[in-house]
Amino acid sequence: MVDEKFQILVTNLPPSQKVTLHSLLQSEDNDLWEAFGHYISDEHGTVTGIKDESLGGTYEGTEPMGLLWSMRPIPGSQQGLRLRKRDVLSPTVVQISVYSGHLSQGFSQKTPLASSVTERWHVAPGVKRLNIREEEIQGTLFLPPGPGPYPGVLDLWGAGGGLVEYRSALLASHGFASMAVDYFSPKELQLQHIDISYFEKAYKVLKNHPAIEKDRLAVLGLSFGSIITLSIVAYSNVIKPQCCVCINGSHLIPFDKNLFELIEEMKKNVDKLRLNEENQVIHRDVILTTPPDPPVKVDIGRINCPLLLVTAADDQAFPAVESAEDIEIMMEKAGNRQLLEVLTYPESGHLIEPPYSPHFRATNINLQLTKQKVVALWGGQTKPHAYAQEDSWNNILAFLWKHLYFNSILHSREASSSVISAE
């Protein structure tokens, strides 16, 4: 699975030989991505990825998964590329090769000493993928192996548009039925029809599916999806999850209109967009503006389920840390601070993906506010960002297990005990 570590062992080398471990994959867009580390074999002529240090390359130190999370487009590629999995039913194929000497370029012109291929999967054996086209909802539901019923997760991505499935596929591989919802259409006419009621319909579709445990539901949002998550959980009379997770989001822009009107409202702050010295767009100040008095933001005090906030300290797209700090203050005042957990990761950027995904500091996007193709700065440094992705994913899974599995089992046992006591 893509969130599992692999082990690399190179044998039959001369002792103290300099070698380069190199990874290579071809994306679904036919772009080539690579990473490499410099090693020296031990007295037995072996290199062991889990204990030996890389002395240079795209990563350094003892980093067993550095050949994945430090991947970058090969030299000469288009700038601003992003690696995303579209067909989750096929594996990501990574070739691992060993080269003599410490190389940093020209791998395609060299003959490796040895090569191996690893397949990385988003779906575990037995996971089912179902197209959802009900109640005007467009999405994909992934069901875990086994008979069920399963706890359910409504999975909301950001403003990039399209139907993003790979996180839902991975959640289903961990025992959670997860429905990825397509809601950010590039057609403005359709955006006018996307309001809270759209997500209420999606929530009902998930809740009413025969394989779903109706009272064990969660909402998970990333980026713009977190804006929606906080609003719908706070204000909807239909969406009442047992817990919710927000990754690098904000409560400073309430989702109380349709998407078209919300984007139009954000366009009023388009002058807050900034460019760095590399002409990369910094988006965070569009959201982190001087608010009116009283400020217009989501009434977080209305949230009455456990909330996990994952925040990146170097997020250049959203004011995630500032928002989390204000959410904590608001929940303290409302008397529900005990429901909040906050994870903040230094030197990490906006795009916190599942583990071992490459770090994308800046990529090409079609910016909704200007309808232009730009290079957006997401922030973060590669190694700390890789740590954030691995640690946050483990914490998100633990959070969902706690509130969708463990607490439900505990409550069931308490109910059974009370019945026995009464008898």
C-alpha positions in Angstrom: 0.0 0.0 0.0 1.1 3.5 -0.7 1.2 4.3 3.1 3.3 1.3 3.9 7.1 1.4 4.1 9.2 -0.8 1.9 12.6 -2.3 2.7 15.6 -2.0 0.4 18.5 -4.4 0.7 21.4 -4.4 -1.7 23.8 -7.3 -1.5 26.9 -8.7 -3.2 28.7 -5.4 -3.5 32.4 -5.0 -2.7 33.0 -3.6 0.8 33.1 0.2 1.1 31.8 0.7 -2.4 30.1 4.0 -3.3 26.7 3.4 -4.9 23.6 5.4 -5.8 20.1 4.2 -5.1 17.8 5.7 -7.7 14.0 5.6 -8.0 12.0 6.3 -11.2 8.3 6.4 -12.0 6.3 7.5 -15.0 3.1 9.5 -14.0 -0.3 9.1 -15.7 0.6 12.3 -17.5 3.7 10.6 -18.8 6.0 12.8 -16.8 9.1 11.1 -15.3 9.9 11.6 -11.6 13.1 10.5 -9.8 14.9 10.6 -6.5 18.3 9.3 -5.5 20.6 8.8 -2.5 24.3 8.2 -2.1 25.4 5.3 0.0 28.6 3.3 0.9 28.4 -0.4 1.3 29.4 -1.9 4.7 32.1 -4.5 5.4 29.8 -7.3 4.1 29.1 -5.5 0.8 25.5 -4.6 1.7 23.4 -1.4 1.8 20.3 -1.5 4.0 17.8 1.2 3.5 16.3 1.1 7.0 19.6 1.6 8.8 22.2 3.1 6.4 22.5 6.9 5.8 22.3 8.6 2.5 25.3 10.9 2.3 23.8 13.1 -0.4 21.3 13.3 -3.3 17.6 14.4 -3.1 17.6 13.3 0.6 20.1 12.7 3.3 20.3 10.7 6.5 18.6 7.4 7.4 15.4 7.8 5.5 14.0 4.4 4.3 11.3 6.2 2.2 13.4 9.1 0.9 13.3 7.5 -2.5 9.6 8.3 -2.7 9.0 11.5 -0.7 11.9 13.4 -2.2 10.9 12.6 -5.8 11.0 15.4 -8.3 10.5 15.7 -12.1 13.6 14.7 -14.0 15.8 17.6 -15.3 14.4 19.2 -18.4 10.8 18.6 -17.4 8.1 21.3 -17.4 8.1 23.4 -14.2 5.4 23.4 -11.7 4.3 19.7 -12.1 2.3 17.9 -9.5 2.0 14.1 -9.2 -1.5 12.9 -8.5 -3.1 9.4 -8.9 -6.2 9.3 -11.1 -6.8 5.6 -11.7 -6.7 4.2 -8.2 -7.4 0.7 -9.5 -4.0 0.5 -11.1 -0.7 0.6 -9.1 2.0 3.2 -9.1 5.0 1.4 -10.5 8.4 2.5 -9.2 11.7 1.2 -10.5 14.5 1.1 -7.9 18.0 0.8 -9.3 21.6 0.6 -8.0 24.4 2.5 -9.8 28.1 2.3 -9.2 29.5 5.6 -7.8 27.8 8.7 -6.4 25.8 10.0 -9.4 23.5 13.1 -9.5 22.5 13.1 -13.1 22.5 11.2 -16.4 20.9 8.0 -15.0 19.3 7.1 -18.3 22.7 7.0 -19.9 24.1 4.6 -17.3 23.6 0.8 -16.9 22.5 0.0 -13.3 24.2 -2.8 -11.3 20.7 -4.1 -10.4 17.1 -3.1 -10.6 13.8 -4.0 -9.0 10.2 -2.9 -9.4 7.7 -2.2 -6.6 4.0 -1.6 -7.1 2.3 0.9 -4.8 -1.4 0.5 -4.3 -4.2 2.7 -3.0 -6.8 -0.1 -2.9 -6.3 -3.2 -0.7 -7.6 -6.5 -2.0 -11.4 -6.7 -1.7 -12.0 -2.9 -1.7 -15.0 -2.0 -3.9 -15.4 1.1 -6.0 -18.9 2.4 -6.7 -19.9 5.4 -8.9 -22.4 7.6 -7.1 -24.9 9.5 -9.3 -27.8 10.1 -6.9 -29.7 13.2 -5.9 -27.6 15.3 -8.3 -24.5 14.1 -6.4 -21.4 13.1 -8.3 -18.9 11.1 -6.3 -17.2 7.7 -5.8 -17.8 5.5 -2.8 -15.2 3.0 -1.7 -16.2 0.1 0.5 -13.8 -1.9 2.7 -13.4 -5.6 2.3 -15.8 -7.8 4.2 -19.6 -7.8 4.8 -19.9 -4.5 6.7 -21.6 -2.4 7.8 -18.8 0.2 8.0 -18.4 3.6 9.4 -18.5 6.3 6.7 -16.4 9.3 5.8 -17.5 12.2 3.5 -14.2 13.2 1.8 -14.0 16.8 0.5 -11.0 18.0 -1.5 -10.1 21.6 -2.4 -10.7 24.0 -5.2 -8.6 22.2 -7.8 -11.8 20.7 -9.2 -12.6 17.3 -10.4 -13.2 14.0 -8.5 -10.2 13.1 -6.4 -10.4 9.5 -5.3 -7.1 8.3 -3.9 -7.5 9.4 -0.3 -11.0 7.7 -0.1 -9.6 4.6 -1.7 -6.9 4.5 1.0 -9.4 5.2 3.8 -11.5 2.2 2.6 -8.3 0.1 2.8 -8.2 0.9 6.5 -11.8 0.0 7.2 -13.7 3.2 6.5 -16.3 3.5 3.8 -15.3 6.8 2.1 -17.2 8.8 -0.5 -15.2 11.4 -2.5 -17.5 14.1 -3.7 -17.1 16.2 -6.8 -18.3 19.7 -6.1 -15.9 22.3 -7.6 -16.9 22.5 -11.2 -15.2 25.0 -13.5 -18.5 25.9 -15.0 -19.9 28.9 -13.1 -23.5 28.0 -13.8 -23.0 24.8 -11.9 -21.2 26.5 -9.1 -24.4 28.5 -8.5 -26.2 25.3 -7.6 -23.6 24.1 -5.1 -24.6 25.2 -1.6 -25.0 23.5 1.8 -28.0 21.5 0.5 -25.7 19.8 -2.0 -23.5 18.5 0.8 -26.6 17.5 2.8 -27.7 15.4 -0.1 -24.2 13.8 -0.3 -24.3 13.1 3.4 -27.7 11.5 3.1 -26.5 9.3 0.2 -23.6 8.1 2.3 -25.7 7.7 5.5 -28.5 5.8 3.7 -26.3 3.3 1.8 -27.1 -0.2 3.1 -23.4 -0.9 3.8 -22.9 2.2 6.0 -23.4 2.3 9.8 -25.7 5.4 10.1 -24.5 6.6 13.4 -20.8 6.3 12.7 -20.1 9.1 10.2 -17.3 11.6 9.8 -16.5 14.6 7.5 -12.9 15.1 6.2 -11.9 18.3 4.4 -8.7 19.6 2.9 -8.0 23.2 2.0 -11.3 24.7 0.5 -12.9 21.4 1.6 -12.2 22.4 5.2 -14.0 25.7 4.7 -17.0 23.7 3.7 -16.5 21.1 6.4 -16.5 23.6 9.3 -19.5 25.5 7.9 -21.7 22.5 7.2 -20.9 20.8 10.5 -21.7 24.1 12.4 -24.9 25.1 10.6 -26.5 22.1 8.9 -29.5 20.4 10.6 -28.8 17.3 8.5 -25.1 16.8 8.8 -24.4 15.6 12.3 -21.2 13.5 12.2 -19.5 11.8 15.1 -16.3 13.6 14.3 -14.6 15.7 11.6 -11.1 16.4 10.4 -9.8 19.6 8.7 -6.4 19.8 6.9 -5.1 23.3 6.4 -8.4 25.0 6.3 -10.0 28.1 7.8 -13.2 29.3 9.5 -12.7 32.9 8.4 -14.9 32.5 5.3 -18.3 31.1 6.1 -19.8 28.9 3.4 -23.3 30.4 3.8 -23.9 31.0 0.1 -23.5 29.0 -3.1 -20.0 28.5 -4.4 -20.4 31.1 -7.1 -21.3 33.8 -4.6 -18.6 32.7 -2.3 -15.9 33.0 -5.0 -17.3 36.4 -6.0 -17.0 37.5 -2.4 -13.4 36.3 -2.2 -12.6 38.2 -5.4 -13.1 41.4 -3.5 -9.8 40.6 -1.8 -8.0 39.7 -5.0 -5.6 42.7 -4.3 -4.3 40.7 -1.4 -2.6 38.2 -3.7 1.1 38.5 -3.4 4.0 37.3 -5.6 7.4 36.2 -4.2 10.7 36.7 -6.0 10.0 33.7 -8.2 6.6 35.1 -9.3 4.8 32.4 -7.4 1.4 33.4 -6.1 0.9 33.6 -2.3 -2.9 33.2 -1.6 -3.2 33.2 2.2 -3.8 36.9 2.6 -7.0 36.7 0.5 -8.5 34.8 3.5 -6.5 36.4 6.3 -7.9 39.9 5.8 -8.8 42.5 8.4 -12.3 41.4 9.3 -15.3 43.7 9.8 -16.5 44.4 13.3 -18.0 42.0 14.3 -16.0 39.6 12.2 -17.8 37.4 9.7 -16.6 33.8 10.3 -18.0 30.4 11.1 -19.5 30.2 14.6 -17.3 27.4 15.7 -19.0 27.2 19.1 -21.9 25.5 17.3 -19.7 22.4 16.6 -20.5 19.7 19.1 -18.5 16.8 17.8 -14.7 16.0 18.1 -12.7 18.1 15.7 -9.1 17.4 14.5 -7.2 20.3 12.9 -4.1 19.5 10.9 -2.1 22.7 10.2 1.1 23.5 8.4 3.3 26.2 9.9 4.5 27.3 6.4 1.2 27.2 4.6 1.3 29.9 2.0 -2.2 29.2 0.6 -4.3 29.3 3.7 -3.9 31.0 7.2 -4.2 27.5 8.7 -2.2 28.2 11.9 -3.9 31.6 12.7 -7.3 30.0 12.0 -6.5 27.1 14.4 -5.5 29.5 17.1 -8.7 31.5 16.7 -10.8 28.3 16.6 -9.3 27.2 19.9 -10.2 30.6 21.5 -13.7 30.4 20.1 -14.2 26.9 21.4 -12.8 27.8 24.8 -15.4 30.6 25.1 -18.2 28.3 23.9 -17.2 25.6 26.5 -16.4 22.9 23.9 -12.6 23.2 23.9 -12.4 19.5 25.0 -13.6 18.5 21.6 -10.6 20.0 19.8 -7.3 18.5 18.8 -4.7 20.5 16.9 -1.6 19.1 15.1 0.8 21.8 13.9 3.9 20.8 11.8 6.9 23.2 11.4 8.3 23.8 7.9 5.4 21.9 6.2 3.3 23.3 3.4 -0.3 23.4 2.4 -0.5 20.2 0.4 -0.4 17.6 3.1 -1.1 14.3 1.3 -1.0 10.7 2.4 2.4 9.4 3.4 5.4 9.2 1.2 3.9 11.5 -1.5 6.4 13.9 -3.0 6.5 17.4 -1.6 5.2 20.1 -3.9 6.4 23.5 -2.8 4.9 25.3 -5.8 2.8 23.9 -8.7 0.8 25.1 -11.7 -2.9 25.8 -11.0 -5.9 27.5 -12.6 -6.6 30.2 -10.0 -10.4 30.5 -9.4 -10.1 34.1 -8.3 -8.5 35.4 -11.5 -9.3 32.6 -14.0 -5.6 32.5 -14.9 -3.0 29.8 -14.9 -0.4 30.6 -12.3 2.3 29.0 -10.2 0.9 28.8 -6.6 3.3 28.7 -3.7 2.2 26.0 -1.2 5.2 26.3 1.1 7.1 23.8 3.2 10.5 22.1 3.1 10.8 18.6 1.7 12.0 16.6 4.8 9.8 18.3 7.4 6.8 18.1 5.0 7.4 14.4 4.5 7.3 13.9 8.3 4.1 15.9 8.5 2.4 13.7 5.9 3.4 10.5 7.7 2.6 11.6 11.2 -0.7 13.4 10.4 -2.0 10.4 8.4 -1.3 8.1 11.3 -3.1 10.5 13.7 -6.0 11.0 11.3 -6.5 7.2 11.1 -6.2 6.9 14.9 -8.7 9.8 15.4 -11.2 8.1 13.1 -10.8 4.7 14.7 -11.3 6.2 18.1 -14.5 8.1 17.3 -16.1 5.8 14.7 -15.0 2.4 16.0 -13.8 2.4 19.6 -16.3 4.8 21.0 -19.2 3.1 19.3 -18.1 -0.3 20.6 -17.7 1.2 24.1 -21.2 2.7 24.0 -22.6 -0.5 22.8 -21.0 -2.4 25.7 -22.2 0.2 28.2 -25.8 -0.1 26.8 -25.6 -3.9 27.1 -24.3 -3.6 30.6 -27.2 -1.3 31.6 -29.7 -3.8 30.1 -28.1 -6.6 32.0 -28.1 -4.6 35.3 -31.7 -3.7 34.8 -32.6 -7.3 34.5 
